[in-house]
Amino acid sequence: MNEKTVLVTGATGYIGRRLTHRLLETSAFKVRLLVRNKNKVQVSIADQVDIREGSTFDKESLAAALAGIDTAFYLIHSMGSTEDYQNLDRVSAENFRDGCIEAGVGRIIYLGGLGVRESASKHLLSRIETGEILSAKPEQIETIWLRAGVIIGSGSSSFEIIRNLCQKLPAMITPRWVRSQTQAIGIEDVLSYLQSSVELAHRGNLVVDIGGEKLSFQQMMQQAAEVMGLKRYLFPVPLLSPRLSSYWLILFTPIPYKLAAALVEGLKSETVLQNDHAARFYPEIQPLRFKQTVADAIHELEQNQVISRWCDSTGQQACDIKDFDNPAGAIFRDIRIVPFENGERQEEVFQAACAVGGPNGWFKYNYLWRLRGVIDKIMGGYGLNRGRRSNRELRVGDALDFWKVVDIKPGKRLLLYAQMKVPGEAWLEFDVQPDQLVQTAHFLPRGVLGRLYWYMVIPLHHFVFNNLAKTVVSSSTKSG
């Protein structure tokens, strides 16, 4: 019997990265990935998978990726990438379904969200429509449509919101709808359902609602606080609108405004199981209790074992980093050259550059970086508190505060692309040479406002970038 070949789309996103690791661990399937940029695939697994570049909007590359596939995972959604994201989701799903039929794929496995049309938010409604489109031709291809609510795992948006609020606020005034019921599920259980769906003994379409015990968001906050050894108090009031609640979240969590608004809108409605198909068709999977999922997520954080984060691959700017990994067209540059004069070594300086940001901070002028992050948050950007996936390493596609890692040449070059709100495009480059560090801030202004912005911040750059370059070099000897 031939070994099955499965295709994972969305393979550099939060779920896709972890699912790829899970499938490779079983050694039961050949794994192919459809990605927009092969450089975002983790180096440690790149030689274990068949990587195809393309997208669901490019039918030629999609057909090539689907050729010879037995089962295809659809883990794609636009999540507010543009105002027209709902239409993009429809086109993507239709292209994928029809491409699978043309290629003779036996089964599509899709992960969507819990909820019903009547009370669904705009974003959830798009996820529901995607499931309906993928399932629309059961006579030609079968679809298993898994539906999950809040997913708890290290790096998930829901967990990071809960963790940050619990850690930072001993008491919270909250909207009344924090009492809405949902059924959260741990990331490992989600992966188990996805993996088991490949060889599930079922014919035809199937909708499977998955989740743990029924809890309100308020109860989840209180239970998570208990796991962390904290006591937290929530006071629901009728005064907080979705907009005010979204601003509350962006100030105290790593989540940017668009994502916060979508999550808040989704929390207003109950998202509970509508069927018992998980228990009927997957009896071997017993979802963990909520407290255990929180404890597992915290353990991963403490052990620095976070495989993926919600911001690895989003519909936001610079998701497809191939378009942002070359600052050659920049007009303005701030260049700092620091010679190695105290026995510094190239590899150690490179590692020091890769360690900046997140909980490690930005050295002497960290307060100025933090101020810029607060301003960015207020303007709807990511801000500094998005942090970093790992305190020890970076990989292409990682978020680093309000930067995105768009290129890494081990021991030589680190290039960051700015995802902050700025009138133009900005990069920060560390070019580590055998005898010196060349640090360059590149800026491509947008119109007159962009040029004014650059000249206004030159005085700050003198202090901030000069200190950054010098401290990266000097700290390398301490870390080495």
Summary of the structure (lengths in Angstrom):
residues: 480
radius of gyration: 23.0
end to end distance: 51.9
largest distance: 71.3
contacts: 1621
relative contact order: 0.11
helix: 45%
strand: 21%
